[in-house]
């Protein structure tokens, strides 16, 4: 029984020591990547490691996966670089989880994300 307790304690300490690493932001999460057209009405407006997509419609723009708060200015710049207005984003669709926060886009409404985490 002593070996089982030692094993459980070792696993618990290993998991606990990894938690601060998981909460850190990887530098590639905020590293710029030029926006680009994917196909049809779909565009990439994210960073090097965190994907954000822009879908254009006659009724406005849809931003999918807005990722980190600190990336909002970069996403805005990417949208405008492509020739669109950031203020035309009408729907924000994001699948967030506990390691990131989803910023608000002024004038947009949130579309509920499925529970994936």
VMD Tcl script that draws the C-alpha trace (Angstrom):
set ca {
  {0.00 0.00 0.00}
  {2.95 2.29 0.67}
  {4.10 1.99 -2.96}
  {0.62 2.95 -4.18}
  {0.63 6.08 -1.99}
  {4.10 7.02 -3.23}
  {3.00 6.58 -6.82}
  {-0.17 8.63 -6.28}
  {1.82 11.40 -4.57}
  {4.40 11.41 -7.38}
  {1.70 11.69 -10.05}
  {-0.08 14.43 -8.11}
  {3.11 16.46 -7.69}
  {3.95 16.00 -11.37}
  {0.53 17.28 -12.45}
  {0.65 20.18 -9.99}
  {4.09 21.27 -11.19}
  {2.90 21.28 -14.83}
  {-0.08 23.56 -14.16}
  {1.89 26.85 -14.20}
  {3.38 25.86 -17.58}
  {-0.06 25.28 -19.07}
  {-1.23 28.72 -17.93}
  {1.63 30.53 -19.68}
  {1.07 32.09 -23.07}
  {3.22 30.65 -25.84}
  {5.00 33.47 -27.73}
  {3.65 32.17 -31.05}
  {0.10 32.83 -29.79}
  {0.69 36.55 -30.24}
  {3.20 36.44 -33.11}
  {1.79 38.20 -36.19}
  {0.99 36.35 -39.38}
  {-0.14 38.27 -42.47}
  {-3.85 37.76 -43.21}
  {-4.78 35.86 -46.33}
  {-7.69 34.69 -48.45}
  {-8.43 30.97 -48.02}
  {-11.32 30.36 -50.43}
  {-14.64 31.92 -51.38}
  {-15.72 34.17 -48.52}
  {-13.27 32.75 -45.95}
  {-10.13 34.57 -44.72}
  {-7.40 33.88 -42.16}
  {-6.89 36.77 -39.69}
  {-5.16 34.96 -36.80}
  {-1.66 34.74 -35.40}
  {1.12 32.30 -36.14}
  {-0.27 29.71 -33.69}
  {-3.87 30.73 -32.95}
  {-6.27 30.58 -35.85}
  {-8.95 33.23 -36.32}
  {-11.16 33.23 -39.39}
  {-13.26 35.90 -41.03}
  {-16.34 34.93 -43.01}
  {-17.88 37.62 -45.19}
  {-21.63 37.72 -45.82}
  {-23.96 40.30 -47.36}
  {-25.26 40.99 -43.83}
  {-21.87 41.59 -42.21}
  {-18.76 39.80 -41.09}
  {-18.45 36.77 -38.85}
  {-15.28 36.41 -36.76}
  {-14.58 32.83 -35.74}
  {-12.27 32.14 -32.81}
  {-11.15 35.55 -31.60}
  {-8.56 33.95 -29.24}
  {-6.62 36.19 -26.79}
  {-7.55 39.68 -25.60}
  {-4.10 41.00 -26.52}
  {-4.60 39.83 -30.13}
  {-7.65 42.04 -30.78}
  {-5.61 44.94 -32.24}
  {-3.79 42.52 -34.54}
  {-7.04 40.85 -35.64}
  {-8.55 44.29 -36.28}
  {-5.51 45.29 -38.35}
  {-5.69 42.02 -40.31}
  {-9.37 42.54 -41.11}
  {-8.72 46.10 -42.25}
  {-5.63 45.04 -44.25}
  {-7.94 42.75 -46.24}
  {-10.14 45.75 -47.04}
  {-12.96 45.10 -44.57}
  {-14.21 47.23 -41.67}
  {-13.73 45.86 -38.17}
  {-16.99 47.58 -37.22}
  {-18.80 45.31 -39.72}
  {-18.16 42.24 -37.51}
  {-21.69 41.27 -36.48}
  {-21.20 37.81 -35.01}
  {-18.37 36.55 -32.85}
  {-18.13 32.76 -32.79}
  {-15.58 31.40 -30.38}
  {-14.81 28.03 -28.86}
  {-13.02 29.19 -25.74}
  {-11.63 27.16 -22.90}
  {-10.01 27.90 -19.56}
  {-6.55 28.78 -20.89}
  {-7.72 31.68 -23.08}
  {-10.17 34.52 -22.87}
  {-12.44 35.71 -25.63}
  {-12.47 39.45 -26.21}
  {-15.60 41.38 -27.03}
  {-15.94 42.90 -30.47}
  {-17.88 46.16 -30.18}
  {-21.28 45.91 -31.88}
  {-21.14 42.14 -32.35}
  {-23.18 39.44 -30.70}
  {-21.86 36.15 -29.45}
  {-22.95 32.91 -30.99}
  {-22.93 30.15 -28.35}
  {-20.00 27.77 -28.68}
  {-20.44 24.06 -28.26}
  {-19.00 22.62 -25.10}
  {-15.79 21.06 -26.35}
  {-13.62 21.29 -23.25}
}
mol new
graphics top color blue
foreach p $ca { graphics top sphere $p radius 0.5 }
foreach p [lrange $ca 0 end-1] q [lrange $ca 1 end] { graphics top cylinder $p $q radius 0.2 }
display resetview
